[in-house]
């Protein structure tokens, strides 16, 4: 008689890997709009100011509408990443290794991020890049004596790293034997410190990204409420963030399973796609 093999029944819904692919696809589309199309519009003289409402629609409407659609679709990525971050704190076997991976890729991704989002082709032709290779240029960066575009914002992996560090500390605090009042006080101190760090480092989404992550963590037992609160926190970044509420759909479809996928592919996709976009922008001299 043959051996009976039991198969684990696959749950309906979206796995963690499926959520990651949704977030990655959304993010790449968002960056195509934010890096490539935005620079194309600026080079064509069709962009005025810093908000979509300032675009001169009659000058180049196809670029505007393509930009706007991609940016709207891209809003669902960050809330999904925050949700998975909060889940990771609870279920990852070693959250400190998780933090180390995020931190390493934050550093790796910074130059590709700056190439795609923070500098244009003149950065390499007007002497700025050469100056940064000198002792004076390095001192300018460290002491902030000169305003450089690439210092104005840091990539989202820094935001996620700061948020994860805070959540690891808070989670360990929640599982400790300290008095409830002490837990609340220390948790607030940790949250505030993370918000300050994100603000001082000019990370993507600033302190609101930290608020979103903590919302997903503290309200995780009621997923729909956590998703709603986490998304509303991001609304304060501006009107363009309102469509992020659509991320509630895949988040609420999460089935609690990890799914299949190579974690290194998920990590590497971020710097690689930014590097490609940055190189394309340089080749187009925009």
VENVENNOR-V163449 format. One record per pair of residues at least 12 apart in sequence whose ideal C-beta (glycine too) atoms are under 6 Angstrom apart, sorted by the first residue. I is the first residue (numbers start at 1). J is the second residue. Records with the same first field share a line. If there is no record, write none. Layout:
I->J ; J
This chain:
11->255 ; 257
13->253 ; 255
14->250 ; 253 ; 254
15->257 ; 259
16->258 ; 259
17->259 ; 260 ; 261
18->259
19->80 ; 250
20->266
22->250
23->77 ; 80 ; 81
24->269
26->73 ; 74 ; 76 ; 77
27->77
28->273
29->70 ; 73 ; 74
30->71 ; 74
31->277
32->70
33->67 ; 70 ; 71
35->116 ; 117 ; 277
36->277
37->63 ; 66 ; 67
39->281 ; 286
40->63
41->63
43->286
44->60
46->59 ; 60
52->68
72->243
75->243 ; 244
76->244 ; 246 ; 247
79->230 ; 231 ; 244 ; 247
80->247
82->212 ; 213 ; 216 ; 230
83->216 ; 251
85->160 ; 164 ; 213
86->216 ; 217 ; 220
89->167 ; 171
95->168
99->164 ; 165
102->157 ; 160 ; 161 ; 164
103->161
105->157 ; 267
106->157 ; 158 ; 161
108->271
109->155 ; 157 ; 270 ; 271
110->155
112->271 ; 274 ; 275 ; 278
113->155 ; 274
114->150
115->278
116->274 ; 277 ; 278
118->149 ; 150
119->149 ; 150
121->282 ; 285
152->202
153->202
154->201 ; 202 ; 203
156->204
158->203
159->198 ; 203 ; 204 ; 205 ; 209
162->194 ; 197 ; 198
163->210 ; 213
166->190 ; 194
167->217
169->190
170->187 ; 190
173->186
191->214
194->210
195->207 ; 210
198->210
208->233 ; 234 ; 236 ; 237
211->233
212->230 ; 233 ; 234
215->229 ; 230 ; 233
216->230
224->252
227->248 ; 251
231->244 ; 245
